[in-house]
């Protein structure tokens, strides 16, 4: 079986308290995704929200 090429070419590292990692892992588990996918989705949602807010301010 061939491995799927990585669709992400960037890397982001952040420092957080261990207790926050536990919260992330629990939230990811509830959504049935891994930690990286959960964080990626959360960041995408936030960026979309920021864009929508900025668009509303301009209008």
Biopython code that builds the backbone (N, CA, C, O; Angstrom):
import numpy as np
from Bio.PDB.StructureBuilder import StructureBuilder

atoms = [
    (1, "UNK", "N", (0.842, -1.181, 0.000)),
    (1, "UNK", "CA", (0.000, 0.000, 0.000)),
    (1, "UNK", "C", (0.886, 1.243, 0.000)),
    (1, "UNK", "O", (1.808, 1.344, 0.810)),
    (2, "UNK", "N", (0.618, 2.178, -0.891)),
    (2, "UNK", "CA", (1.399, 3.401, -0.961)),
    (2, "UNK", "C", (0.901, 4.392, 0.074)),
    (2, "UNK", "O", (-0.296, 4.486, 0.348)),
    (3, "UNK", "N", (1.841, 5.126, 0.642)),
    (3, "UNK", "CA", (1.431, 6.159, 1.589)),
    (3, "UNK", "C", (0.962, 7.390, 0.827)),
    (3, "UNK", "O", (1.460, 7.698, -0.256)),
    (4, "UNK", "N", (0.016, 8.074, 1.401)),
    (4, "UNK", "CA", (-0.517, 9.292, 0.802)),
    (4, "UNK", "C", (0.485, 10.426, 1.003)),
    (4, "UNK", "O", (0.988, 10.600, 2.113)),
    (5, "UNK", "N", (0.786, 11.192, -0.027)),
    (5, "UNK", "CA", (1.717, 12.305, 0.154)),
    (5, "UNK", "C", (1.140, 13.319, 1.145)),
    (5, "UNK", "O", (-0.067, 13.561, 1.176)),
    (6, "UNK", "N", (2.006, 13.891, 1.932)),
    (6, "UNK", "CA", (1.567, 14.872, 2.921)),
    (6, "UNK", "C", (1.003, 16.094, 2.207)),
    (6, "UNK", "O", (1.678, 16.696, 1.372)),
    (7, "UNK", "N", (-0.215, 16.456, 2.528)),
    (7, "UNK", "CA", (-0.841, 17.597, 1.868)),
    (7, "UNK", "C", (-0.476, 18.920, 2.526)),
    (7, "UNK", "O", (-0.862, 19.977, 2.028)),
    (8, "UNK", "N", (0.248, 18.885, 3.617)),
    (8, "UNK", "CA", (0.652, 20.093, 4.332)),
    (8, "UNK", "C", (2.161, 20.224, 4.261)),
    (8, "UNK", "O", (2.884, 19.277, 4.572)),
    (9, "UNK", "N", (2.640, 21.385, 3.857)),
    (9, "UNK", "CA", (4.075, 21.569, 3.728)),
    (9, "UNK", "C", (4.649, 22.531, 4.759)),
    (9, "UNK", "O", (5.846, 22.817, 4.735)),
    (10, "UNK", "N", (3.825, 23.027, 5.652)),
    (10, "UNK", "CA", (4.302, 23.926, 6.700)),
    (10, "UNK", "C", (4.212, 23.262, 8.059)),
    (10, "UNK", "O", (3.535, 22.248, 8.232)),
    (11, "UNK", "N", (4.903, 23.851, 9.014)),
    (11, "UNK", "CA", (4.897, 23.315, 10.372)),
    (11, "UNK", "C", (4.708, 24.473, 11.343)),
    (11, "UNK", "O", (5.310, 25.534, 11.178)),
    (12, "UNK", "N", (3.876, 24.267, 12.350)),
    (12, "UNK", "CA", (3.605, 25.286, 13.356)),
    (12, "UNK", "C", (3.771, 24.653, 14.727)),
    (12, "UNK", "O", (3.196, 23.601, 15.009)),
    (13, "UNK", "N", (4.550, 25.291, 15.568)),
    (13, "UNK", "CA", (4.722, 24.785, 16.921)),
    (13, "UNK", "C", (4.345, 25.884, 17.899)),
    (13, "UNK", "O", (4.726, 27.041, 17.724)),
    (14, "UNK", "N", (3.604, 25.522, 18.915)),
    (14, "UNK", "CA", (3.237, 26.469, 19.961)),
    (14, "UNK", "C", (3.468, 25.818, 21.316)),
    (14, "UNK", "O", (3.368, 24.599, 21.455)),
    (15, "UNK", "N", (3.774, 26.631, 22.302)),
    (15, "UNK", "CA", (3.968, 26.133, 23.657)),
    (15, "UNK", "C", (2.698, 26.420, 24.441)),
    (15, "UNK", "O", (2.198, 27.545, 24.452)),
    (16, "UNK", "N", (2.191, 25.394, 25.089)),
    (16, "UNK", "CA", (0.979, 25.518, 25.901)),
    (16, "UNK", "C", (1.161, 24.709, 27.177)),
    (16, "UNK", "O", (2.005, 23.814, 27.230)),
    (17, "UNK", "N", (0.376, 25.017, 28.207)),
    (17, "UNK", "CA", (0.438, 24.202, 29.422)),
    (17, "UNK", "C", (-0.013, 22.768, 29.137)),
    (17, "UNK", "O", (-0.847, 22.535, 28.261)),
    (18, "UNK", "N", (0.537, 21.823, 29.873)),
    (18, "UNK", "CA", (0.164, 20.415, 29.692)),
    (18, "UNK", "C", (-1.332, 20.211, 29.881)),
    (18, "UNK", "O", (-1.944, 19.377, 29.213)),
    (19, "UNK", "N", (-1.915, 20.976, 30.794)),
    (19, "UNK", "CA", (-3.358, 20.826, 31.024)),
    (19, "UNK", "C", (-4.158, 21.185, 29.772)),
    (19, "UNK", "O", (-5.221, 20.613, 29.528)),
    (20, "UNK", "N", (-3.649, 22.131, 28.977)),
    (20, "UNK", "CA", (-4.340, 22.503, 27.745)),
    (20, "UNK", "C", (-4.243, 21.385, 26.720)),
    (20, "UNK", "O", (-5.192, 21.137, 25.976)),
    (21, "UNK", "N", (-3.100, 20.708, 26.677)),
    (21, "UNK", "CA", (-2.942, 19.574, 25.766)),
    (21, "UNK", "C", (-3.956, 18.488, 26.115)),
    (21, "UNK", "O", (-4.539, 17.868, 25.225)),
    (22, "UNK", "N", (-4.161, 18.264, 27.391)),
    (22, "UNK", "CA", (-5.158, 17.278, 27.814)),
    (22, "UNK", "C", (-6.551, 17.687, 27.350)),
    (22, "UNK", "O", (-7.336, 16.841, 26.921)),
    (23, "UNK", "N", (-6.862, 18.982, 27.433)),
    (23, "UNK", "CA", (-8.162, 19.473, 26.958)),
    (23, "UNK", "C", (-8.287, 19.308, 25.453)),
    (23, "UNK", "O", (-9.340, 18.910, 24.955)),
    (24, "UNK", "N", (-7.214, 19.613, 24.724)),
    (24, "UNK", "CA", (-7.223, 19.426, 23.270)),
    (24, "UNK", "C", (-7.453, 17.971, 22.902)),
    (24, "UNK", "O", (-8.256, 17.659, 22.023)),
    (25, "UNK", "N", (-6.738, 17.088, 23.585)),
    (25, "UNK", "CA", (-6.876, 15.668, 23.287)),
    (25, "UNK", "C", (-8.293, 15.175, 23.560)),
    (25, "UNK", "O", (-8.836, 14.380, 22.793)),
    (26, "UNK", "N", (-8.891, 15.647, 24.650)),
    (26, "UNK", "CA", (-10.268, 15.238, 24.969)),
    (26, "UNK", "C", (-11.240, 15.752, 23.910)),
    (26, "UNK", "O", (-12.132, 15.024, 23.476)),
    (27, "UNK", "N", (-11.066, 17.001, 23.499)),
    (27, "UNK", "CA", (-11.948, 17.571, 22.470)),
    (27, "UNK", "C", (-11.763, 16.851, 21.142)),
    (27, "UNK", "O", (-12.736, 16.575, 20.441)),
    (28, "UNK", "N", (-10.520, 16.549, 20.798)),
    (28, "UNK", "CA", (-10.254, 15.825, 19.549)),
    (28, "UNK", "C", (-10.878, 14.435, 19.595)),
    (28, "UNK", "O", (-11.461, 13.973, 18.614)),
    (29, "UNK", "N", (-10.752, 13.783, 20.724)),
    (29, "UNK", "CA", (-11.331, 12.449, 20.886)),
    (29, "UNK", "C", (-12.852, 12.493, 20.692)),
    (29, "UNK", "O", (-13.421, 11.615, 20.043)),
    (30, "UNK", "N", (-13.494, 13.498, 21.244)),
    (30, "UNK", "CA", (-14.956, 13.627, 21.084)),
    (30, "UNK", "C", (-15.339, 13.783, 19.615)),
    (30, "UNK", "O", (-16.391, 13.303, 19.194)),
    (31, "UNK", "N", (-14.499, 14.445, 18.844)),
    (31, "UNK", "CA", (-14.765, 14.632, 17.411)),
    (31, "UNK", "C", (-14.210, 13.494, 16.559)),
    (31, "UNK", "O", (-14.382, 13.469, 15.340)),
    (32, "UNK", "N", (-13.538, 12.550, 17.226)),
    (32, "UNK", "CA", (-12.940, 11.393, 16.553)),
    (32, "UNK", "C", (-11.898, 11.800, 15.508)),
    (32, "UNK", "O", (-11.867, 11.267, 14.399)),
    (33, "UNK", "N", (-11.052, 12.752, 15.887)),
    (33, "UNK", "CA", (-9.928, 13.169, 15.050)),
    (33, "UNK", "C", (-8.684, 13.220, 15.929)),
    (33, "UNK", "O", (-8.780, 13.188, 17.156)),
    (34, "UNK", "N", (-7.528, 13.299, 15.300)),
    (34, "UNK", "CA", (-6.311, 13.413, 16.102)),
    (34, "UNK", "C", (-6.093, 14.874, 16.507)),
    (34, "UNK", "O", (-6.770, 15.780, 16.020)),
    (35, "UNK", "N", (-5.142, 15.075, 17.402)),
    (35, "UNK", "CA", (-4.892, 16.416, 17.934)),
    (35, "UNK", "C", (-4.559, 17.416, 16.831)),
    (35, "UNK", "O", (-5.095, 18.524, 16.816)),
    (36, "UNK", "N", (-3.685, 17.034, 15.912)),
    (36, "UNK", "CA", (-3.273, 17.947, 14.845)),
    (36, "UNK", "C", (-4.463, 18.360, 13.978)),
    (36, "UNK", "O", (-4.606, 19.532, 13.631)),
    (37, "UNK", "N", (-5.312, 17.397, 13.631)),
    (37, "UNK", "CA", (-6.487, 17.730, 12.820)),
    (37, "UNK", "C", (-7.439, 18.638, 13.580)),
    (37, "UNK", "O", (-8.013, 19.560, 13.000)),
    (38, "UNK", "N", (-7.613, 18.388, 14.872)),
    (38, "UNK", "CA", (-8.495, 19.232, 15.676)),
    (38, "UNK", "C", (-7.977, 20.665, 15.718)),
    (38, "UNK", "O", (-8.742, 21.610, 15.526)),
    (39, "UNK", "N", (-6.685, 20.829, 15.969)),
    (39, "UNK", "CA", (-6.092, 22.167, 16.036)),
    (39, "UNK", "C", (-6.196, 22.845, 14.675)),
    (39, "UNK", "O", (-6.518, 24.030, 14.594)),
    (40, "UNK", "N", (-5.925, 22.104, 13.612)),
    (40, "UNK", "CA", (-6.014, 22.651, 12.258)),
    (40, "UNK", "C", (-7.434, 23.152, 11.978)),
    (40, "UNK", "O", (-7.615, 24.249, 11.451)),
    (41, "UNK", "N", (-8.439, 22.344, 12.331)),
    (41, "UNK", "CA", (-9.836, 22.751, 12.104)),
    (41, "UNK", "C", (-10.190, 23.982, 12.935)),
    (41, "UNK", "O", (-10.872, 24.885, 12.450)),
    (42, "UNK", "N", (-9.729, 24.019, 14.182)),
    (42, "UNK", "CA", (-10.023, 25.156, 15.053)),
    (42, "UNK", "C", (-9.404, 26.436, 14.498)),
    (42, "UNK", "O", (-10.035, 27.493, 14.507)),
    (43, "UNK", "N", (-8.176, 26.337, 14.021)),
    (43, "UNK", "CA", (-7.521, 27.509, 13.451)),
    (43, "UNK", "C", (-8.212, 27.967, 12.170)),
    (43, "UNK", "O", (-8.371, 29.166, 11.942)),
    (44, "UNK", "N", (-8.621, 27.020, 11.341)),
    (44, "UNK", "CA", (-9.341, 27.378, 10.111)),
    (44, "UNK", "C", (-10.647, 28.087, 10.449)),
    (44, "UNK", "O", (-10.987, 29.090, 9.822)),
    (45, "UNK", "N", (-11.381, 27.573, 11.436)),
    (45, "UNK", "CA", (-12.634, 28.202, 11.850)),
    (45, "UNK", "C", (-12.397, 29.626, 12.334)),
    (45, "UNK", "O", (-13.162, 30.532, 12.004)),
    (46, "UNK", "N", (-11.336, 29.824, 13.118)),
    (46, "UNK", "CA", (-11.043, 31.149, 13.659)),
    (46, "UNK", "C", (-10.668, 32.129, 12.560)),
    (46, "UNK", "O", (-11.104, 33.280, 12.579)),
    (47, "UNK", "N", (-9.865, 31.683, 11.606)),
    (47, "UNK", "CA", (-9.472, 32.553, 10.494)),
    (47, "UNK", "C", (-10.706, 32.939, 9.676)),
    (47, "UNK", "O", (-10.851, 34.099, 9.291)),
    (48, "UNK", "N", (-11.589, 31.986, 9.407)),
    (48, "UNK", "CA", (-12.826, 32.292, 8.683)),
    (48, "UNK", "C", (-13.660, 33.307, 9.445)),
    (48, "UNK", "O", (-14.215, 34.233, 8.853)),
    (49, "UNK", "N", (-13.747, 33.135, 10.753)),
    (49, "UNK", "CA", (-14.504, 34.053, 11.599)),
    (49, "UNK", "C", (-13.912, 35.460, 11.546)),
    (49, "UNK", "O", (-14.644, 36.446, 11.459)),
    (50, "UNK", "N", (-12.600, 35.544, 11.598)),
    (50, "UNK", "CA", (-11.924, 36.849, 11.528)),
    (50, "UNK", "C", (-12.191, 37.520, 10.184)),
    (50, "UNK", "O", (-12.437, 38.725, 10.130)),
    (51, "UNK", "N", (-12.144, 36.752, 9.105)),
    (51, "UNK", "CA", (-12.412, 37.312, 7.776)),
    (51, "UNK", "C", (-13.844, 37.831, 7.700)),
    (51, "UNK", "O", (-14.094, 38.902, 7.147)),
    (52, "UNK", "N", (-14.788, 37.062, 8.262)),
    (52, "UNK", "CA", (-16.184, 37.484, 8.231)),
    (52, "UNK", "C", (-16.375, 38.754, 9.061)),
    (52, "UNK", "O", (-17.128, 39.644, 8.665)),
    (53, "UNK", "N", (-15.711, 38.840, 10.187)),
    (53, "UNK", "CA", (-15.801, 40.018, 11.032)),
    (53, "UNK", "C", (-15.235, 41.236, 10.309)),
    (53, "UNK", "O", (-15.842, 42.307, 10.325)),
    (54, "UNK", "N", (-14.087, 41.077, 9.683)),
    (54, "UNK", "CA", (-13.478, 42.170, 8.952)),
    (54, "UNK", "C", (-14.351, 42.610, 7.791)),
    (54, "UNK", "O", (-14.467, 43.806, 7.526)),
    (55, "UNK", "N", (-14.962, 41.672, 7.101)),
    (55, "UNK", "CA", (-15.837, 41.998, 5.979)),
    (55, "UNK", "C", (-17.041, 42.791, 6.480)),
    (55, "UNK", "O", (-17.492, 43.723, 5.814)),
    (56, "UNK", "N", (-17.558, 42.428, 7.643)),
    (56, "UNK", "CA", (-18.687, 43.146, 8.229)),
    (56, "UNK", "C", (-18.324, 44.546, 8.647)),
    (56, "UNK", "O", (-19.157, 45.449, 8.559)),
    (57, "UNK", "N", (-17.103, 44.754, 9.099)),
    (57, "UNK", "CA", (-16.661, 46.082, 9.520)),
    (57, "UNK", "C", (-16.489, 47.017, 8.335)),
    (57, "UNK", "O", (-16.707, 48.223, 8.450)),
    (58, "UNK", "N", (-16.095, 46.457, 7.192)),
    (58, "UNK", "CA", (-15.851, 47.266, 5.991)),
    (58, "UNK", "C", (-17.173, 47.686, 5.363)),
    (58, "UNK", "O", (-17.285, 48.785, 4.820)),
    (59, "UNK", "N", (-18.171, 46.816, 5.436)),
    (59, "UNK", "CA", (-19.450, 47.083, 4.768)),
    (59, "UNK", "C", (-20.212, 48.221, 5.402)),
    (59, "UNK", "O", (-21.305, 48.560, 4.948)),
]
sb = StructureBuilder()
sb.init_structure("model")
sb.init_model(0)
sb.init_chain("A")
sb.init_seg("    ")
for serial, (resi, resn, name, xyz) in enumerate(atoms, 1):
    if name == "N":
        sb.init_residue(resn, " ", resi, " ")
    sb.init_atom(name, np.array(xyz, "f"), 0.0, 1.0, " ", f" {name:<3s}", serial, name[0])
structure = sb.get_structure()
